[in-house]
Amino acid sequence: MNLRQQSEQLERAYLSPLACFSDSSRGRRIPEAECSVRTVFQRDRDRIIHSKSFRRLKHKTQVFIIPEGDHYRTRLTHTLEVAQISRTVARALRLNEDLTEAIALGHDLGHTPFGHAGEAALSKILKSGFKHNEQSLRVVDVLESGRGLNLTYEVRDGILNHTGPVQPITLEGQIVRIADRIAYINHDIDDSLRGGVLTVDQLPEDCINILGRLHRDRINTMVLDLINTGLQYPGKIGLSEQIQKATDDLRSYLFKHVYVDSEAKREEIKATNLIQSLFSYFMENPGHLPGEHRAWINEMGVERVVVDYIAGMTDRYAIARFKKLFVPQGFPVV
């Protein structure tokens, strides 16, 4: 019996019967030999962590576009916070922690530069629309390394359905779906307070009285409630009615005062114009795309390739490309 098989045996002995067991995965789109050390979900996690798409998340916007401070969240730190919350809940409920972590680490790989402003800009451009969860699946299925990562069905399902109308098929994926919201609601409040967009006194009192006044208290309240609900109702992944309402109300408050109309969003028009300009330029000049992208044009069409190229950019790379293409460069002095 090798190390992978021992791990699979330990899962069967310890995890809840409701867990998704590594040895019962629906498998990969392209069959491949099993690893002798890692389970299929551990292997998926490692592939995601070592991908270029994952590394680029460190320079992609969460809420604040190109923040000047050192402590604002990026798409990467958001992803790590989601993974931490997800693993805590999965462990407490004796579900598959490795599967949960893999989904959490991969869920935002398809996010655009400049956060949701970039997503909205590309959605207007692409005839079929653009959704970051669908793009995340596209990254792991097709774009990463030019051939995709060949992940398991369960991880791919969790990535695709971490947002939107369809629930993930696994309880582990459902944990990530809620952990994502817990993470961004709380860290976006923290960043908004740091940036002077909000003050503690402006937060809705009815929500704060239930969830907690401090960042750590709110996360603790939500996570413990998620765990306790799962323990009380096995097979149900969700918050209690009271905590869910307070969380939804707090999220609605953020949409009104931070996500839509606030000082934090003042650069979004510029970001939208930048993305639209890049799209128009590369549609007219597809020969100027990097070679790895030009190679896909015959198969996917120019529009799809240009959108994939722009969606994969970091904030600073998109700005650098824009400057090179549209901002006059100083003539070198000899």
FISEPA-73175 format. One record per residue (C-alpha): residue in three letters; residue number from 1; x, y, z. Coordinates in Angstrom, 2 decimals. Example, Ala and Ser with C-alpha at 12.3 -4.5 7.8 and 13.67 -1.06 7.14 Angstrom:
// FISEPA-73175
  type  seq       xx       yy       zz
   ALA    1    12.30    -4.50     7.80
   SER    2    13.67    -1.06     7.14
//
This chain:
// FISEPA-73175
  type  seq       xx       yy       zz
   MET    1     0.00     0.00     0.00
   ASN    2     1.54     3.34    -1.04
   LEU    3     1.20     6.69     0.76
   ARG    4    -1.73     7.83    -1.35
   GLN    5    -3.68     4.69    -0.58
   GLN    6    -2.93     5.10     3.12
   SER    7    -4.30     8.66     2.97
   GLU    8    -7.42     7.42     1.21
   GLN    9    -7.84     4.76     3.87
   LEU   10    -7.51     7.38     6.62
   GLU   11   -10.19     9.48     4.93
   ARG   12   -12.56     6.52     4.97
   ALA   13   -11.88     5.94     8.66
   TYR   14   -12.14     9.55     9.85
   LEU   15   -14.23    11.71     7.53
   SER   16   -17.98    12.05     7.70
   PRO   17   -20.01     9.73     5.44
   LEU   18   -21.21    12.98     3.81
   ALA   19   -17.67    13.91     2.72
   CYS   20   -16.42    13.62    -0.84
   PHE   21   -13.77    10.90    -0.63
   SER   22   -10.67    11.19    -2.77
   ASP   23   -10.90     7.60    -3.99
   SER   24   -14.46     8.13    -5.26
   SER   25   -13.80    11.21    -7.39
   ARG   26   -15.55    11.30   -10.75
   GLY   27   -12.09    11.70   -12.20
   ARG   28   -10.39    13.92   -14.74
   ARG   29   -11.39    14.80   -18.27
   ILE   30    -8.16    13.22   -19.48
   PRO   31    -7.36    10.02   -17.53
   GLU   32    -3.87     9.87   -16.04
   ALA   33    -1.87     7.65   -13.70
   GLU   34    -2.40     8.23    -9.99
   CYS   35     0.30     9.78    -7.82
   SER   36     1.88     7.38    -5.34
   VAL   37     1.99    10.04    -2.60
   ARG   38    -0.86    12.54    -3.05
   THR   39    -4.59    12.04    -3.35
   VAL   40    -6.32    13.47    -6.42
   PHE   41    -7.48    16.57    -4.55
   GLN   42    -4.06    17.20    -3.02
   ARG   43    -2.65    16.99    -6.51
   ASP   44    -5.21    19.50    -7.81
   ARG   45    -4.35    21.91    -4.99
   ASP   46    -0.65    21.71    -5.87
   ARG   47    -1.29    22.26    -9.59
   ILE   48    -3.26    25.41    -8.80
   ILE   49    -0.64    26.80    -6.42
   HIS   50     2.15    26.28    -8.95
   SER   51     0.20    27.85   -11.84
   LYS   52     1.04    31.22   -13.37
   SER   53    -2.59    32.27   -13.01
   PHE   54    -2.37    31.83    -9.25
   ARG   55     0.81    33.92    -9.01
   ARG   56    -0.79    36.74   -10.98
   LEU   57    -3.51    37.14    -8.36
   LYS   58    -1.06    39.05    -6.16
   HIS   59    -1.28    42.03    -8.54
   LYS   60    -5.02    41.95    -9.22
   THR   61    -7.48    44.30    -7.55
   GLN   62    -9.84    43.17    -4.83
   VAL   63   -11.77    46.42    -4.23
   PHE   64    -9.26    49.27    -4.17
   ILE   65    -7.63    49.80    -7.57
   ILE   66    -3.84    50.01    -7.23
   PRO   67    -3.88    50.86    -3.51
   GLU   68    -0.92    52.84    -2.21
   GLY   69    -0.86    51.23     1.23
   ASP   70     0.88    47.95     1.98
   HIS   71    -1.99    46.30     3.83
   TYR   72    -4.91    46.41     1.42
   ARG   73    -6.17    43.08     0.13
   THR   74    -5.41    41.85    -3.33
   ARG   75    -7.12    39.02    -5.17
   LEU   76    -4.40    36.69    -3.84
   THR   77    -4.81    37.58    -0.17
   HIS   78    -8.57    37.30    -0.60
   THR   79    -8.06    33.80    -2.00
   LEU   80    -5.88    32.80     0.95
   GLU   81    -8.47    34.10     3.42
   VAL   82   -11.18    32.09     1.68
   ALA   83    -8.99    28.99     1.83
   GLN   84    -8.32    29.47     5.54
   ILE   85   -11.99    29.89     6.43
   SER   86   -12.98    26.99     4.19
   ARG   87   -10.44    24.63     5.72
   THR   88   -11.49    25.53     9.26
   VAL   89   -15.12    24.73     8.50
   ALA   90   -14.34    21.56     6.53
   ARG   91   -12.15    20.21     9.32
   ALA   92   -14.77    20.93    11.97
   LEU   93   -17.45    19.12     9.96
   ARG   94   -15.09    16.25     9.07
   LEU   95   -15.40    16.94     5.36
   ASN   96   -12.59    16.70     2.80
   GLU   97   -10.21    19.51     3.65
   ASP   98    -8.01    18.93     0.60
   LEU   99   -10.93    19.26    -1.82
   THR  100   -12.15    22.38    -0.04
   GLU  101    -8.72    23.97    -0.19
   ALA  102    -8.26    23.19    -3.89
   ILE  103   -11.61    24.79    -4.79
   ALA  104   -10.87    27.84    -2.63
   LEU  105    -7.43    28.39    -4.15
   GLY  106    -8.78    28.10    -7.69
   HIS  107   -12.08    29.92    -7.41
   ASP  108   -10.87    33.36    -8.58
   LEU  109    -8.19    32.43   -11.13
   GLY  110   -10.32    33.95   -13.89
   HIS  111   -10.73    37.36   -12.31
   THR  112    -9.82    40.32   -14.50
   PRO  113    -7.52    43.23   -13.76
   PHE  114    -9.21    46.02   -11.76
   GLY  115   -11.64    43.68   -10.01
   HIS  116   -15.33    43.77   -10.81
   ALA  117   -14.86    46.92   -12.90
   GLY  118   -12.75    44.88   -15.29
   GLU  119   -15.29    42.08   -15.27
   ALA  120   -18.10    44.49   -16.11
   ALA  121   -16.07    46.04   -18.93
   LEU  122   -15.33    42.68   -20.54
   SER  123   -18.92    41.56   -20.08
   LYS  124   -20.05    44.50   -22.22
   ILE  125   -17.41    43.72   -24.84
   LEU  126   -17.87    39.96   -25.23
   LYS  127   -21.06    39.08   -27.09
   SER  128   -21.75    36.09   -24.84
   GLY  129   -20.95    38.08   -21.70
   PHE  130   -18.14    37.54   -19.22
   LYS  131   -18.37    35.99   -15.75
   HIS  132   -15.28    35.47   -13.65
   ASN  133   -16.37    32.05   -12.37
   GLU  134   -16.75    30.78   -15.93
   GLN  135   -13.39    32.30   -16.81
   SER  136   -11.81    30.59   -13.78
   LEU  137   -12.99    27.25   -15.14
   ARG  138   -11.71    28.21   -18.57
   VAL  139    -8.30    28.97   -17.05
   VAL  140    -7.96    25.54   -15.42
   ASP  141    -9.50    23.68   -18.37
   VAL  142    -7.82    25.41   -21.31
   LEU  143    -5.63    28.45   -20.78
   GLU  144    -3.14    27.60   -18.07
   SER  145     0.08    26.35   -19.69
   GLY  146    -1.76    26.19   -23.01
   ARG  147    -3.47    22.91   -22.14
   GLY  148    -5.19    23.40   -18.78
   LEU  149    -4.51    21.68   -15.47
   ASN  150    -6.74    18.63   -16.00
   LEU  151    -8.36    18.95   -12.58
   THR  152   -10.91    16.58   -11.08
   TYR  153   -14.61    17.00   -11.74
   GLU  154   -15.34    18.00    -8.12
   VAL  155   -12.78    20.81    -8.06
   ARG  156   -13.91    22.10   -11.44
   ASP  157   -17.54    22.06   -10.28
   GLY  158   -16.67    23.96    -7.10
   ILE  159   -14.74    26.61    -9.04
   LEU  160   -17.55    27.14   -11.57
   ASN  161   -20.34    27.25    -9.01
   HIS  162   -18.71    29.22    -6.20
   THR  163   -21.06    31.98    -7.32
   GLY  164   -24.20    32.09    -9.44
   PRO  165   -27.52    30.23    -9.36
   VAL  166   -26.20    26.65    -9.23
   GLN  167   -24.94    25.05    -6.01
   PRO  168   -21.75    22.98    -6.07
   ILE  169   -22.43    19.23    -6.01
   THR  170   -20.19    18.66    -2.98
   LEU  171   -20.59    19.99     0.54
   GLU  172   -16.96    21.05     0.31
   GLY  173   -17.77    23.28    -2.66
   GLN  174   -20.74    24.72    -0.80
   ILE  175   -18.44    25.67     2.09
   VAL  176   -16.20    27.64    -0.29
   ARG  177   -19.23    29.43    -1.73
   ILE  178   -20.15    30.78     1.73
   ALA  179   -16.55    31.28     2.89
   ASP  180   -15.97    33.50    -0.14
   ARG  181   -18.74    35.82     1.01
   ILE  182   -17.63    35.75     4.65
   ALA  183   -14.10    36.68     3.59
   TYR  184   -14.89    39.54     1.23
   ILE  185   -17.59    41.15     3.37
   ASN  186   -15.24    41.36     6.33
   HIS  187   -11.98    42.25     4.63
   ASP  188   -13.69    44.82     2.43
   ILE  189   -15.00    46.50     5.58
   ASP  190   -11.49    46.39     7.03
   ASP  191    -9.97    47.93     3.90
   SER  192   -12.71    50.55     3.71
   LEU  193   -12.06    51.57     7.31
   ARG  194    -8.32    51.73     6.60
   GLY  195    -8.90    53.85     3.52
   GLY  196   -11.23    56.27     5.25
   VAL  197   -14.15    55.31     3.04
   LEU  198   -16.12    54.20     6.11
   THR  199   -15.93    54.68     9.86
   VAL  200   -16.93    52.11    12.45
   ASP  201   -19.81    54.35    13.55
   GLN  202   -21.26    54.28    10.02
   LEU  203   -21.65    50.50     9.95
   PRO  204   -25.29    49.41    10.42
   GLU  205   -25.81    49.03    14.15
   ASP  206   -28.31    46.17    13.92
   CYS  207   -25.79    44.07    11.97
   ILE  208   -22.86    44.95    14.20
   ASN  209   -24.81    44.11    17.36
   ILE  210   -25.37    40.59    16.04
   LEU  211   -22.10    39.92    14.19
   GLY  212   -19.60    41.91    16.23
   ARG  213   -17.94    45.30    16.13
   LEU  214   -14.40    44.11    15.43
   HIS  215   -13.15    42.37    12.27
   ARG  216   -12.09    39.21    14.11
   ASP  217   -15.37    39.06    16.03
   ARG  218   -17.50    39.21    12.89
   ILE  219   -15.53    36.45    11.18
   ASN  220   -15.62    34.34    14.33
   THR  221   -19.39    34.77    14.62
   MET  222   -20.04    33.78    11.01
   VAL  223   -17.61    30.85    10.95
   LEU  224   -18.82    29.37    14.24
   ASP  225   -22.42    29.75    13.11
   LEU  226   -21.62    27.99     9.83
   ILE  227   -19.98    25.13    11.74
   ASN  228   -22.73    24.85    14.34
   THR  229   -25.43    24.81    11.67
   GLY  230   -23.59    22.01     9.87
   LEU  231   -23.24    20.03    13.09
   GLN  232   -26.89    20.53    14.01
   TYR  233   -28.19    19.70    10.54
   PRO  234   -25.78    17.23     8.89
   GLY  235   -25.66    17.76     5.15
   LYS  236   -26.76    21.40     5.38
   ILE  237   -24.12    24.01     4.63
   GLY  238   -25.41    27.43     5.54
   LEU  239   -25.77    30.09     8.18
   SER  240   -28.58    30.26    10.70
   GLU  241   -31.49    32.51     9.83
   GLN  242   -30.42    35.34    12.16
   ILE  243   -26.77    35.37    11.09
   GLN  244   -27.69    35.01     7.41
   LYS  245   -29.97    38.05     7.56
   ALA  246   -27.38    40.17     9.36
   THR  247   -24.73    39.08     6.84
   ASP  248   -26.99    39.85     3.86
   ASP  249   -27.88    43.26     5.30
   LEU  250   -24.20    44.07     5.84
   ARG  251   -23.40    43.01     2.28
   SER  252   -26.21    45.23     0.95
   TYR  253   -24.78    48.12     2.94
   LEU  254   -21.36    47.58     1.35
   PHE  255   -22.85    47.54    -2.14
   LYS  256   -24.52    50.86    -1.50
   HIS  257   -21.69    52.64     0.29
   VAL  258   -18.49    50.99    -1.00
   TYR  259   -18.92    48.83    -4.10
   VAL  260   -21.11    51.20    -6.09
   ASP  261   -20.79    54.78    -4.90
   SER  262   -17.70    55.66    -2.92
   GLU  263   -14.28    57.25    -3.09
   ALA  264   -12.88    53.73    -3.46
   LYS  265   -14.45    53.48    -6.92
   ARG  266   -13.26    56.80    -8.36
   GLU  267   -10.72    55.14   -10.66
   GLU  268   -13.11    52.60   -12.15
   ILE  269   -14.09    54.74   -15.15
   LYS  270   -10.42    55.03   -16.07
   ALA  271    -9.96    51.27   -15.67
   THR  272   -12.97    50.60   -17.87
   ASN  273   -11.68    52.94   -20.59
   LEU  274    -8.25    51.30   -20.40
   ILE  275    -9.68    47.82   -20.92
   GLN  276   -11.91    48.96   -23.77
   SER  277    -8.94    50.64   -25.44
   LEU  278    -6.79    47.52   -25.16
   PHE  279    -9.59    45.40   -26.58
   SER  280   -10.12    47.68   -29.57
   TYR  281    -6.40    47.83   -30.28
   PHE  282    -5.82    44.07   -30.26
   MET  283    -8.98    43.37   -32.23
   GLU  284    -7.59    45.64   -34.94
   ASN  285    -4.02    44.37   -34.53
   PRO  286    -4.19    40.67   -33.56
   GLY  287    -0.69    40.21   -34.91
   HIS  288     0.59    42.22   -31.94
   LEU  289    -0.71    39.64   -29.44
   PRO  290     1.95    37.47   -27.78
   GLY  291     2.75    34.35   -29.80
   GLU  292     1.13    31.93   -27.36
   HIS  293    -2.17    33.78   -27.80
   ARG  294    -1.90    34.20   -31.57
   ALA  295    -1.62    30.41   -31.83
   TRP  296    -5.22    30.07   -30.58
   ILE  297    -6.85    32.49   -33.03
   ASN  298    -7.76    29.92   -35.68
   GLU  299    -9.33    27.65   -33.09
   MET  300   -11.07    30.19   -30.84
   GLY  301   -11.49    33.34   -32.89
   VAL  302    -9.86    36.73   -32.38
   GLU  303   -12.46    38.12   -29.97
   ARG  304   -12.22    35.21   -27.55
   VAL  305    -8.42    35.24   -27.63
   VAL  306    -8.24    38.99   -26.99
   VAL  307   -10.65    38.72   -24.06
   ASP  308    -8.65    35.82   -22.58
   TYR  309    -5.45    37.83   -22.94
   ILE  310    -6.88    40.91   -21.22
   ALA  311    -8.62    38.91   -18.50
   GLY  312    -5.33    37.29   -17.57
   MET  313    -3.52    40.61   -17.11
   THR  314    -2.59    42.00   -13.72
   ASP  315    -3.47    45.62   -12.99
   ARG  316     0.06    46.86   -13.50
   TYR  317     0.65    44.81   -16.67
   ALA  318    -2.55    46.22   -18.20
   ILE  319    -1.40    49.74   -17.34
   ALA  320     2.05    49.08   -18.77
   ARG  321     0.57    47.77   -22.04
   PHE  322    -1.74    50.78   -22.26
   LYS  323     1.14    53.20   -21.70
   LYS  324     3.27    51.52   -24.33
   LEU  325     0.47    51.57   -26.90
   PHE  326    -1.21    54.90   -26.24
   VAL  327     1.09    57.20   -24.24
   PRO  328     3.90    58.94   -26.17
   GLN  329     7.33    57.76   -25.12
   GLY  330    10.22    60.14   -24.60
   PHE  331    12.76    60.21   -27.40
   PRO  332    16.07    58.80   -26.15
   VAL  333    18.93    61.29   -25.86
   VAL  334    22.12    60.15   -27.57
//
